[in-house]
Amino acid sequence: MADKTSVQSPLPGEGIPHKKTAVGLSPPPNGGTLAWLNVLGSFMLYFNTWGILNTFGAYQTYYESGALFHASSSDISWVGSIAAFMLMFVGLFVGPIYDRGYLRTLLIVGSFMVVFGHMMLSLCSEFWQVVLAQGFVVGIGTGCLFVPCVAIIPQYFTTKMGAAMGAAASGSALGGVIYPIVLYRLINQIGFPWTVRVIGFIALGTLLIPISIMRLRVQPPKVRAMIDPTAFKDPAYLAFVFTSFIGYMGLFVILFYLSFFAEATRITDSSLAFYMVPIFNAASIFGRTIPNKLADRFGPFNLLVPAALSSGLLMLCMMAVHSKAAIIVMAVLSGFMSGALIGLPPMCLAILTADKSKLGTRVGMGYAIIALGVLISGPSSGAVIRNGGTSLDWHSLWVFGGVPTCVSGLGYAAIRIFKYGPKLNIKA
């Protein structure tokens, strides 16, 4: 007879034979040592996925100096855009592997690629080499790690889901604080190659934590498909994915160019310009935790709409920034709102998916499409800022980033009204 009790793998993340899938499962514990250890593991995965990606603004500023290679702003942005695209797109293929129980395998392979990519980056001296090492190798590695850090938490939490996911997601912001500071503080002391190796060793040390402690509580009841055909007949889902595609295309403009803007316009010196990225990401810690916690009470759409509109308006306000105090304030406010804009969409996708057995597939599909917006964002921003000449057209850049992000806020509002009506005092 089939085993009707919950199944736990004897070793963290080992592949579980499909015939041993649990049928009568105990509910998620919503706490306890093992549950919070998995949140810690997820925190470290966020630290080395989105945390590394959020650091690219500092790399963009360094690459623009021409110290390592000479390339246009548009070309340099391809590196960060490819890495971000891979992080989200690879999940389409990683999801079914995770569903078969191979958590540990994904953690080991992803960790190896992240560390190996940084070691190879330390040897690079040409643009194409950086694209391969930082864009593709590190990007694919983070893609292998991103699905586990999102998918593991629902196995342990239901009532405290928002708080647990917010706590884990704050790891991305902390990574975005620490890694740029390491890059800036060490690059003039030991050079770019050894600085990148140090970052690789930090990634190795922190990734050993999830490899050691994360484990599947139970294997998913069935392996999910890569594509859910019914999603293409769901207007709310399609509208949400398309809206997020537009929003992320605008959002990543400030992620990539805030630091370079501060230095190129001489609003700050080069030292403070590098610290714009850590300031932005430090504020993002609160943007990922506080809205996620509030979403458990008020609903994610009620928070996502103002977050998207505010992010877009703040980017448009960057055209009026001419002082050190102003750019610091904008970095803090934009960081907070961007944290919400990145952290809330998975919760929205969950409530838009009636059949929860298809949630993993729909999230993977959605982010694969959204990733195309990120891929477009960086190179297009570089082309806009140069505007066919040698001078930097910052006003056009902020319009290019701010308008799509504002449009996404209006799109989210329309979806919210379509699903829940115009009343404001309801959870949505």
C-alpha positions as a Markdown table, in Angstrom:
| # | Residue | x | y | z |
|---|---|---|---|---|
| 1 | Met | 0.0 | 0.0 | 0.0 |
| 2 | Ala | 1.1 | 3.6 | -0.5 |
| 3 | Asp | 2.5 | 5.3 | 2.5 |
| 4 | Lys | -0.2 | 7.8 | 3.7 |
| 5 | Thr | 2.1 | 9.6 | 6.2 |
| 6 | Ser | 4.2 | 12.7 | 5.6 |
| 7 | Val | 7.6 | 11.9 | 4.0 |
| 8 | Gln | 10.9 | 13.5 | 5.0 |
| 9 | Ser | 14.1 | 12.9 | 3.1 |
| 10 | Pro | 16.9 | 11.4 | 5.3 |
| 11 | Leu | 19.3 | 13.9 | 4.0 |
| 12 | Pro | 18.7 | 17.6 | 3.1 |
| 13 | Gly | 17.2 | 17.9 | -0.3 |
| 14 | Glu | 17.9 | 14.3 | -1.6 |
| 15 | Gly | 15.9 | 13.3 | -4.6 |
| 16 | Ile | 12.7 | 11.5 | -3.4 |
| 17 | Pro | 11.4 | 8.7 | -5.6 |
| 18 | His | 8.1 | 9.7 | -7.1 |
| 19 | Lys | 6.3 | 6.6 | -5.8 |
| 20 | Lys | 6.9 | 7.8 | -2.2 |
| 21 | Thr | 5.0 | 11.0 | -2.7 |
| 22 | Ala | 3.0 | 11.9 | 0.4 |
| 23 | Val | -0.8 | 11.7 | 0.2 |
| 24 | Gly | -2.2 | 12.5 | 3.6 |
| 25 | Leu | 0.1 | 15.3 | 4.8 |
| 26 | Ser | 0.2 | 17.1 | 8.1 |
| 27 | Pro | -0.3 | 20.8 | 7.7 |
| 28 | Pro | 2.7 | 23.2 | 7.6 |
| 29 | Pro | 4.0 | 23.8 | 11.1 |
| 30 | Asn | 4.0 | 27.7 | 10.8 |
| 31 | Gly | 7.1 | 27.8 | 13.0 |
| 32 | Gly | 9.5 | 25.7 | 14.9 |
| 33 | Thr | 13.3 | 25.3 | 14.6 |
| 34 | Leu | 13.3 | 23.4 | 11.3 |
| 35 | Ala | 10.9 | 25.9 | 9.6 |
| 36 | Trp | 12.9 | 28.9 | 10.6 |
| 37 | Leu | 16.2 | 27.2 | 9.7 |
| 38 | Asn | 14.8 | 26.9 | 6.2 |
| 39 | Val | 13.9 | 30.6 | 6.2 |
| 40 | Leu | 17.5 | 31.2 | 7.2 |
| 41 | Gly | 18.6 | 29.1 | 4.2 |
| 42 | Ser | 16.3 | 30.9 | 1.9 |
| 43 | Phe | 17.6 | 34.2 | 3.3 |
| 44 | Met | 21.2 | 33.2 | 2.3 |
| 45 | Leu | 20.0 | 32.1 | -1.2 |
| 46 | Tyr | 18.3 | 35.5 | -1.7 |
| 47 | Phe | 21.6 | 37.1 | -0.4 |
| 48 | Asn | 23.4 | 35.4 | -3.3 |
| 49 | Thr | 20.8 | 35.7 | -6.0 |
| 50 | Trp | 19.0 | 39.0 | -6.0 |
| 51 | Gly | 21.7 | 40.4 | -3.6 |
| 52 | Ile | 24.3 | 39.8 | -6.3 |
| 53 | Leu | 22.1 | 41.2 | -9.0 |
| 54 | Asn | 21.3 | 44.3 | -7.0 |
| 55 | Thr | 25.0 | 44.9 | -6.8 |
| 56 | Phe | 25.4 | 45.4 | -10.5 |
| 57 | Gly | 24.9 | 49.2 | -10.3 |
| 58 | Ala | 28.3 | 49.4 | -8.6 |
| 59 | Tyr | 29.9 | 47.2 | -11.3 |
| 60 | Gln | 28.3 | 49.4 | -14.0 |
| 61 | Thr | 30.0 | 52.5 | -12.4 |
| 62 | Tyr | 33.3 | 50.7 | -12.3 |
| 63 | Tyr | 33.1 | 49.4 | -15.9 |
| 64 | Glu | 32.1 | 52.8 | -17.2 |
| 65 | Ser | 35.4 | 54.1 | -15.9 |
| 66 | Gly | 37.2 | 52.0 | -18.5 |
| 67 | Ala | 39.6 | 50.6 | -16.0 |
| 68 | Leu | 38.9 | 47.0 | -17.1 |
| 69 | Phe | 37.7 | 47.3 | -20.7 |
| 70 | His | 36.2 | 50.0 | -23.0 |
| 71 | Ala | 32.5 | 49.6 | -24.0 |
| 72 | Ser | 29.4 | 51.8 | -24.3 |
| 73 | Ser | 26.8 | 52.2 | -21.6 |
| 74 | Ser | 24.4 | 50.1 | -23.6 |
| 75 | Asp | 26.9 | 47.3 | -24.0 |
| 76 | Ile | 27.9 | 47.3 | -20.4 |
| 77 | Ser | 24.2 | 47.1 | -19.4 |
| 78 | Trp | 23.9 | 43.8 | -21.3 |
| 79 | Val | 26.0 | 42.1 | -18.6 |
| 80 | Gly | 23.5 | 43.0 | -15.8 |
| 81 | Ser | 20.5 | 42.4 | -18.0 |
| 82 | Ile | 21.6 | 39.0 | -19.1 |
| 83 | Ala | 22.3 | 38.0 | -15.4 |
| 84 | Ala | 18.8 | 39.2 | -14.3 |
| 85 | Phe | 17.2 | 37.5 | -17.3 |
| 86 | Met | 18.9 | 34.2 | -16.5 |
| 87 | Leu | 17.9 | 34.5 | -12.8 |
| 88 | Met | 14.2 | 34.6 | -13.7 |
| 89 | Phe | 14.1 | 32.6 | -17.0 |
| 90 | Val | 16.1 | 29.6 | -15.8 |
| 91 | Gly | 13.4 | 29.0 | -13.2 |
| 92 | Leu | 11.1 | 27.7 | -16.0 |
| 93 | Phe | 13.4 | 24.6 | -16.3 |
| 94 | Val | 14.5 | 24.4 | -12.7 |
| 95 | Gly | 11.0 | 24.1 | -11.3 |
| 96 | Pro | 10.3 | 20.6 | -12.5 |
| 97 | Ile | 13.7 | 19.5 | -11.2 |
| 98 | Tyr | 12.9 | 20.9 | -7.8 |
| 99 | Asp | 9.5 | 19.2 | -7.9 |
| 100 | Arg | 11.2 | 15.8 | -8.3 |
| 101 | Gly | 12.9 | 16.3 | -5.0 |
| 102 | Tyr | 16.4 | 17.4 | -6.1 |
| 103 | Leu | 16.7 | 20.4 | -3.9 |
| 104 | Arg | 20.3 | 19.5 | -2.7 |
| 105 | Thr | 21.4 | 19.0 | -6.3 |
| 106 | Leu | 20.1 | 22.4 | -7.4 |
| 107 | Leu | 21.8 | 24.0 | -4.4 |
| 108 | Ile | 25.2 | 22.4 | -5.1 |
| 109 | Val | 25.1 | 23.1 | -8.9 |
| 110 | Gly | 23.8 | 26.7 | -8.4 |
| 111 | Ser | 26.4 | 27.5 | -5.7 |
| 112 | Phe | 29.2 | 26.1 | -7.8 |
| 113 | Met | 28.2 | 28.2 | -10.8 |
| 114 | Val | 27.9 | 31.4 | -8.7 |
| 115 | Val | 31.3 | 30.9 | -7.1 |
| 116 | Phe | 33.0 | 29.6 | -10.4 |
| 117 | Gly | 31.5 | 32.6 | -12.3 |
| 118 | His | 33.1 | 35.1 | -9.9 |
| 119 | Met | 36.5 | 33.3 | -10.1 |
| 120 | Met | 36.3 | 33.4 | -13.9 |
| 121 | Leu | 35.3 | 37.1 | -13.7 |
| 122 | Ser | 38.5 | 37.8 | -11.7 |
| 123 | Leu | 40.5 | 36.6 | -14.8 |
| 124 | Cys | 38.6 | 38.7 | -17.3 |
| 125 | Ser | 40.1 | 41.6 | -19.2 |
| 126 | Glu | 37.7 | 41.8 | -22.3 |
| 127 | Phe | 34.0 | 42.7 | -22.5 |
| 128 | Trp | 32.9 | 39.4 | -24.0 |
| 129 | Gln | 34.7 | 37.5 | -21.2 |
| 130 | Val | 32.7 | 39.5 | -18.6 |
| 131 | Val | 29.5 | 38.8 | -20.4 |
| 132 | Leu | 30.2 | 35.0 | -20.3 |
| 133 | Ala | 31.4 | 34.9 | -16.7 |
| 134 | Gln | 29.1 | 37.5 | -14.9 |
| 135 | Gly | 26.2 | 37.5 | -17.3 |
| 136 | Phe | 25.7 | 33.8 | -18.2 |
| 137 | Val | 27.6 | 31.7 | -15.6 |
| 138 | Val | 26.7 | 33.7 | -12.5 |
| 139 | Gly | 23.2 | 34.3 | -14.0 |
| 140 | Ile | 22.4 | 30.7 | -14.6 |
| 141 | Gly | 23.8 | 29.8 | -11.2 |
| 142 | Thr | 21.5 | 32.3 | -9.5 |
| 143 | Gly | 18.6 | 30.9 | -11.5 |
| 144 | Cys | 19.2 | 27.4 | -10.1 |
| 145 | Leu | 19.1 | 28.9 | -6.6 |
| 146 | Phe | 16.1 | 31.2 | -6.9 |
| 147 | Val | 13.4 | 28.6 | -7.3 |
| 148 | Pro | 14.4 | 26.8 | -4.1 |
| 149 | Cys | 14.5 | 30.0 | -2.0 |
| 150 | Val | 10.9 | 30.8 | -3.1 |
| 151 | Ala | 9.4 | 27.3 | -3.2 |
| 152 | Ile | 10.7 | 26.0 | 0.1 |
| 153 | Ile | 8.8 | 28.4 | 2.4 |
| 154 | Pro | 5.2 | 27.4 | 1.5 |
| 155 | Gln | 6.1 | 23.9 | 2.7 |
| 156 | Tyr | 6.6 | 25.2 | 6.3 |
| 157 | Phe | 4.3 | 28.3 | 6.5 |
| 158 | Thr | 0.7 | 29.2 | 5.7 |
| 159 | Thr | -0.6 | 31.7 | 8.2 |
| 160 | Lys | 2.8 | 33.4 | 8.5 |
| 161 | Met | 3.6 | 33.2 | 4.9 |
| 162 | Gly | 4.0 | 36.9 | 4.2 |
| 163 | Ala | 6.2 | 37.4 | 7.2 |
| 164 | Ala | 8.4 | 34.4 | 6.5 |
| 165 | Met | 8.8 | 35.3 | 2.8 |
| 166 | Gly | 9.5 | 38.9 | 3.7 |
| 167 | Ala | 12.2 | 37.9 | 6.2 |
| 168 | Ala | 13.8 | 35.6 | 3.6 |
| 169 | Ala | 13.6 | 38.1 | 0.8 |
| 170 | Ser | 15.4 | 40.7 | 2.9 |
| 171 | Gly | 18.5 | 38.7 | 2.3 |
| 172 | Ser | 18.6 | 40.1 | -1.2 |
| 173 | Ala | 18.7 | 43.6 | 0.1 |
| 174 | Leu | 21.5 | 42.8 | 2.7 |
| 175 | Gly | 23.5 | 41.2 | -0.1 |
| 176 | Gly | 23.0 | 44.4 | -2.1 |
| 177 | Val | 24.4 | 46.3 | 0.8 |
| 178 | Ile | 27.4 | 44.2 | 1.6 |
| 179 | Tyr | 28.7 | 43.2 | -1.8 |
| 180 | Pro | 29.0 | 46.8 | -3.2 |
| 181 | Ile | 30.8 | 48.0 | -0.1 |
| 182 | Val | 33.2 | 45.1 | -0.4 |
| 183 | Leu | 33.8 | 46.0 | -4.1 |
| 184 | Tyr | 34.4 | 49.6 | -3.4 |
| 185 | Arg | 36.5 | 49.2 | -0.2 |
| 186 | Leu | 38.9 | 46.5 | -1.7 |
| 187 | Ile | 39.2 | 47.4 | -5.3 |
| 188 | Asn | 41.7 | 50.2 | -4.7 |
| 189 | Gln | 43.6 | 48.1 | -2.1 |
| 190 | Ile | 44.0 | 44.7 | -3.8 |
| 191 | Gly | 42.7 | 45.3 | -7.3 |
| 192 | Phe | 39.7 | 44.2 | -9.2 |
| 193 | Pro | 40.7 | 40.5 | -9.7 |
| 194 | Trp | 41.3 | 39.8 | -6.0 |
| 195 | Thr | 38.2 | 41.8 | -5.0 |
| 196 | Val | 36.0 | 39.7 | -7.1 |
| 197 | Arg | 37.7 | 36.5 | -5.7 |
| 198 | Val | 36.9 | 37.8 | -2.2 |
| 199 | Ile | 33.2 | 38.2 | -3.2 |
| 200 | Gly | 33.3 | 34.7 | -4.6 |
| 201 | Phe | 34.6 | 33.4 | -1.3 |
| 202 | Ile | 31.9 | 35.3 | 0.6 |
| 203 | Ala | 29.3 | 33.7 | -1.7 |
| 204 | Leu | 30.9 | 30.2 | -1.1 |
| 205 | Gly | 30.8 | 30.6 | 2.7 |
| 206 | Thr | 27.2 | 31.9 | 2.9 |
| 207 | Leu | 26.0 | 29.3 | 0.4 |
| 208 | Leu | 27.3 | 26.4 | 2.5 |
| 209 | Ile | 24.6 | 27.3 | 5.0 |
| 210 | Pro | 21.5 | 26.5 | 2.8 |
| 211 | Ile | 23.3 | 23.4 | 1.5 |
| 212 | Ser | 23.8 | 22.2 | 5.1 |
| 213 | Ile | 20.4 | 23.0 | 6.6 |
| 214 | Met | 17.7 | 23.2 | 3.9 |
| 215 | Arg | 15.5 | 20.2 | 3.4 |
| 216 | Leu | 12.2 | 19.4 | 1.8 |
| 217 | Arg | 9.4 | 18.7 | 4.3 |
| 218 | Val | 7.6 | 16.7 | 1.7 |
| 219 | Gln | 7.9 | 16.2 | -2.0 |
| 220 | Pro | 5.3 | 18.1 | -4.1 |
| 221 | Pro | 2.4 | 15.7 | -5.0 |
| 222 | Lys | 3.3 | 15.8 | -8.6 |
| 223 | Val | 5.9 | 17.2 | -10.9 |
| 224 | Arg | 4.7 | 20.4 | -12.4 |
| 225 | Ala | 4.6 | 21.1 | -16.1 |
| 226 | Met | 6.6 | 23.8 | -17.7 |
| 227 | Ile | 3.6 | 25.3 | -19.4 |
| 228 | Asp | 0.0 | 25.6 | -18.2 |
| 229 | Pro | -2.2 | 26.1 | -21.4 |
| 230 | Thr | -5.1 | 27.3 | -19.3 |
| 231 | Ala | -3.1 | 30.4 | -18.2 |
| 232 | Phe | -3.5 | 31.8 | -21.7 |
| 233 | Lys | -7.2 | 31.8 | -21.2 |
| 234 | Asp | -7.0 | 33.7 | -17.9 |
| 235 | Pro | -7.3 | 37.4 | -18.6 |
| 236 | Ala | -6.3 | 38.5 | -15.1 |
| 237 | Tyr | -3.2 | 36.4 | -15.1 |
| 238 | Leu | -2.1 | 37.5 | -18.6 |
| 239 | Ala | -2.8 | 41.2 | -17.7 |
| 240 | Phe | -0.7 | 40.8 | -14.5 |
| 241 | Val | 2.3 | 39.3 | -16.3 |
| 242 | Phe | 2.2 | 41.9 | -19.1 |
| 243 | Thr | 1.9 | 44.7 | -16.5 |
| 244 | Ser | 4.9 | 43.3 | -14.6 |
| 245 | Phe | 6.8 | 43.0 | -17.8 |
| 246 | Ile | 6.4 | 46.8 | -18.3 |
| 247 | Gly | 7.0 | 47.6 | -14.7 |
| 248 | Tyr | 10.2 | 45.7 | -14.4 |
| 249 | Met | 11.5 | 47.2 | -17.6 |
| 250 | Gly | 11.2 | 50.6 | -16.0 |
| 251 | Leu | 12.3 | 49.6 | -12.5 |
| 252 | Phe | 15.7 | 48.2 | -13.4 |
| 253 | Val | 16.8 | 51.6 | -14.9 |
| 254 | Ile | 17.4 | 53.0 | -11.4 |
| 255 | Leu | 18.9 | 49.8 | -10.1 |
| 256 | Phe | 21.6 | 49.9 | -12.8 |
| 257 | Tyr | 22.2 | 53.7 | -13.2 |
| 258 | Leu | 21.7 | 55.4 | -9.8 |
| 259 | Ser | 25.4 | 55.1 | -8.8 |
| 260 | Phe | 26.7 | 56.2 | -12.2 |
| 261 | Phe | 24.2 | 59.1 | -12.2 |
| 262 | Ala | 25.6 | 60.4 | -8.9 |
| 263 | Glu | 29.2 | 60.2 | -10.1 |
| 264 | Ala | 28.7 | 61.4 | -13.7 |
| 265 | Thr | 26.7 | 64.5 | -12.7 |
| 266 | Arg | 29.2 | 65.3 | -9.9 |
| 267 | Ile | 26.4 | 65.5 | -7.4 |
| 268 | Thr | 28.6 | 63.3 | -5.2 |
| 269 | Asp | 32.2 | 62.3 | -5.2 |
| 270 | Ser | 33.1 | 58.8 | -6.5 |
| 271 | Ser | 33.2 | 57.4 | -2.9 |
| 272 | Leu | 29.6 | 58.4 | -2.1 |
| 273 | Ala | 28.5 | 57.5 | -5.6 |
| 274 | Phe | 29.5 | 53.8 | -4.9 |
| 275 | Tyr | 27.6 | 54.0 | -1.6 |
| 276 | Met | 24.3 | 54.9 | -3.4 |
| 277 | Val | 23.8 | 51.2 | -4.2 |
| 278 | Pro | 24.2 | 50.1 | -0.5 |
| 279 | Ile | 21.9 | 52.9 | 0.6 |
| 280 | Phe | 19.3 | 52.0 | -2.0 |
| 281 | Asn | 19.4 | 48.3 | -1.0 |
| 282 | Ala | 19.4 | 49.0 | 2.7 |
| 283 | Ala | 16.1 | 50.8 | 2.3 |
| 284 | Ser | 14.9 | 47.9 | 0.2 |
| 285 | Ile | 15.3 | 45.6 | 3.3 |
| 286 | Phe | 12.3 | 47.4 | 4.8 |
| 287 | Gly | 10.5 | 47.6 | 1.5 |
| 288 | Arg | 10.6 | 43.8 | 1.3 |
| 289 | Thr | 9.6 | 43.0 | 4.9 |
| 290 | Ile | 7.1 | 45.6 | 5.9 |
| 291 | Pro | 4.7 | 45.5 | 2.9 |
| 292 | Asn | 4.9 | 41.7 | 2.8 |
| 293 | Lys | 3.8 | 41.6 | 6.5 |
| 294 | Leu | 1.0 | 44.1 | 5.8 |
| 295 | Ala | -0.1 | 42.1 | 2.8 |
| 296 | Asp | -1.2 | 39.3 | 5.1 |
| 297 | Arg | -3.8 | 41.7 | 6.5 |
| 298 | Phe | -4.7 | 44.1 | 3.7 |
| 299 | Gly | -3.9 | 42.1 | 0.6 |
| 300 | Pro | -1.0 | 42.4 | -1.8 |
| 301 | Phe | -2.7 | 44.3 | -4.6 |
| 302 | Asn | -3.7 | 47.1 | -2.1 |
| 303 | Leu | 0.0 | 47.6 | -1.5 |
| 304 | Leu | 1.4 | 46.9 | -4.9 |
| 305 | Val | -0.5 | 49.6 | -6.7 |
| 306 | Pro | 0.8 | 52.5 | -4.6 |
| 307 | Ala | 4.3 | 51.0 | -4.6 |
| 308 | Ala | 4.5 | 50.9 | -8.4 |
| 309 | Leu | 3.0 | 54.4 | -8.8 |
| 310 | Ser | 5.4 | 55.8 | -6.2 |
| 311 | Ser | 8.4 | 54.1 | -7.8 |
| 312 | Gly | 7.6 | 55.6 | -11.2 |
| 313 | Leu | 7.0 | 59.1 | -9.8 |
| 314 | Leu | 10.2 | 59.0 | -7.8 |
| 315 | Met | 12.1 | 58.1 | -10.9 |
| 316 | Leu | 10.6 | 61.0 | -12.7 |
| 317 | Cys | 11.5 | 63.2 | -9.8 |
| 318 | Met | 15.2 | 62.3 | -10.4 |
| 319 | Met | 15.2 | 64.9 | -13.1 |
| 320 | Ala | 15.0 | 67.6 | -10.4 |
| 321 | Val | 17.8 | 66.1 | -8.2 |
| 322 | His | 20.9 | 68.4 | -8.0 |
| 323 | Ser | 22.2 | 68.1 | -4.5 |
| 324 | Lys | 23.8 | 65.5 | -2.3 |
| 325 | Ala | 21.0 | 65.5 | 0.3 |
| 326 | Ala | 18.3 | 65.1 | -2.5 |
| 327 | Ile | 20.0 | 62.1 | -4.1 |
| 328 | Ile | 20.4 | 60.3 | -0.7 |
| 329 | Val | 16.7 | 60.9 | 0.1 |
| 330 | Met | 15.7 | 59.6 | -3.4 |
| 331 | Ala | 17.9 | 56.5 | -2.9 |
| 332 | Val | 16.2 | 55.7 | 0.4 |
| 333 | Leu | 12.6 | 56.3 | -0.9 |
| 334 | Ser | 13.2 | 54.5 | -4.2 |
| 335 | Gly | 14.9 | 51.6 | -2.5 |
| 336 | Phe | 11.9 | 51.1 | -0.2 |
| 337 | Met | 9.4 | 51.2 | -3.0 |
| 338 | Ser | 11.4 | 49.0 | -5.3 |
| 339 | Gly | 11.6 | 46.4 | -2.5 |
| 340 | Ala | 7.8 | 46.2 | -2.4 |
| 341 | Leu | 7.6 | 46.2 | -6.2 |
| 342 | Ile | 9.8 | 43.1 | -6.3 |
| 343 | Gly | 8.5 | 41.3 | -3.2 |
| 344 | Leu | 4.7 | 41.6 | -3.7 |
| 345 | Pro | 4.1 | 40.1 | -7.2 |
| 346 | Pro | 4.6 | 36.4 | -6.2 |
| 347 | Met | 1.8 | 36.9 | -3.6 |
| 348 | Cys | -0.4 | 38.5 | -6.3 |
| 349 | Leu | 0.2 | 35.6 | -8.6 |
| 350 | Ala | -0.8 | 33.2 | -5.8 |
| 351 | Ile | -4.2 | 34.8 | -5.3 |
| 352 | Leu | -4.8 | 35.1 | -9.1 |
| 353 | Thr | -4.3 | 31.3 | -9.4 |
| 354 | Ala | -7.4 | 29.4 | -8.4 |
| 355 | Asp | -5.9 | 26.0 | -8.8 |
| 356 | Lys | -2.9 | 26.0 | -6.4 |
| 357 | Ser | -1.5 | 22.9 | -8.0 |
| 358 | Lys | -0.7 | 25.0 | -11.0 |
| 359 | Leu | 0.9 | 27.9 | -9.0 |
| 360 | Gly | 4.5 | 26.8 | -9.5 |
| 361 | Thr | 4.0 | 26.5 | -13.3 |
| 362 | Arg | 2.3 | 29.8 | -13.5 |
| 363 | Val | 5.0 | 31.6 | -11.5 |
| 364 | Gly | 7.7 | 30.1 | -13.7 |
| 365 | Met | 5.9 | 31.0 | -16.9 |
| 366 | Gly | 5.2 | 34.5 | -15.6 |
| 367 | Tyr | 8.7 | 35.3 | -14.6 |
| 368 | Ala | 10.1 | 33.9 | -17.8 |
| 369 | Ile | 8.1 | 36.5 | -19.7 |
| 370 | Ile | 8.8 | 39.3 | -17.1 |
| 371 | Ala | 12.5 | 38.4 | -17.6 |
| 372 | Leu | 12.3 | 39.6 | -21.2 |
| 373 | Gly | 11.4 | 43.1 | -19.9 |
| 374 | Val | 14.5 | 43.1 | -17.7 |
| 375 | Leu | 16.6 | 41.9 | -20.7 |
| 376 | Ile | 15.4 | 44.9 | -22.7 |
| 377 | Ser | 15.7 | 47.4 | -19.9 |
| 378 | Gly | 19.5 | 47.7 | -19.5 |
| 379 | Pro | 20.7 | 48.0 | -23.1 |
| 380 | Ser | 17.8 | 50.2 | -24.0 |
| 381 | Ser | 18.6 | 52.5 | -21.1 |
| 382 | Gly | 22.2 | 52.7 | -22.3 |
| 383 | Ala | 21.0 | 53.7 | -25.8 |
| 384 | Val | 18.7 | 56.3 | -24.3 |
| 385 | Ile | 21.3 | 57.9 | -22.1 |
| 386 | Arg | 23.7 | 58.3 | -24.9 |
| 387 | Asn | 21.0 | 59.5 | -27.3 |
| 388 | Gly | 23.2 | 59.2 | -30.4 |
| 389 | Gly | 26.0 | 61.4 | -29.0 |
| 390 | Thr | 28.7 | 61.5 | -26.4 |
| 391 | Ser | 26.8 | 63.6 | -23.8 |
| 392 | Leu | 24.6 | 61.9 | -21.2 |
| 393 | Asp | 20.9 | 62.5 | -21.5 |
| 394 | Trp | 19.8 | 61.9 | -17.9 |
| 395 | His | 16.3 | 63.4 | -18.3 |
| 396 | Ser | 15.4 | 61.0 | -21.1 |
| 397 | Leu | 16.7 | 58.1 | -19.0 |
| 398 | Trp | 14.5 | 58.9 | -16.0 |
| 399 | Val | 11.5 | 59.3 | -18.3 |
| 400 | Phe | 12.3 | 55.9 | -19.9 |
| 401 | Gly | 12.3 | 54.4 | -16.4 |
| 402 | Gly | 9.6 | 56.3 | -14.7 |
| 403 | Val | 6.8 | 56.3 | -17.3 |
| 404 | Pro | 6.6 | 52.4 | -17.7 |
| 405 | Thr | 6.7 | 52.0 | -13.9 |
| 406 | Cys | 3.8 | 54.4 | -13.5 |
| 407 | Val | 1.9 | 52.6 | -16.3 |
| 408 | Ser | 2.4 | 49.4 | -14.4 |
| 409 | Gly | 0.9 | 50.9 | -11.3 |
| 410 | Leu | -2.2 | 51.9 | -13.3 |
| 411 | Gly | -2.3 | 48.4 | -14.8 |
| 412 | Tyr | -2.2 | 46.8 | -11.3 |
| 413 | Ala | -5.0 | 49.1 | -10.2 |
| 414 | Ala | -7.1 | 48.0 | -13.2 |
| 415 | Ile | -6.5 | 44.3 | -12.4 |
| 416 | Arg | -7.4 | 44.9 | -8.8 |
| 417 | Ile | -10.7 | 46.6 | -9.8 |
| 418 | Phe | -11.4 | 43.8 | -12.3 |
| 419 | Lys | -11.0 | 41.1 | -9.7 |
| 420 | Tyr | -12.3 | 42.8 | -6.5 |
| 421 | Gly | -14.3 | 45.9 | -7.6 |
| 422 | Pro | -13.6 | 49.6 | -6.9 |
| 423 | Lys | -14.1 | 49.5 | -3.1 |
| 424 | Leu | -11.0 | 50.4 | -1.2 |
| 425 | Asn | -11.9 | 49.0 | 2.2 |
| 426 | Ile | -11.6 | 45.3 | 1.3 |
| 427 | Lys | -8.6 | 42.9 | 1.3 |
| 428 | Ala | -7.3 | 42.4 | -2.2 |
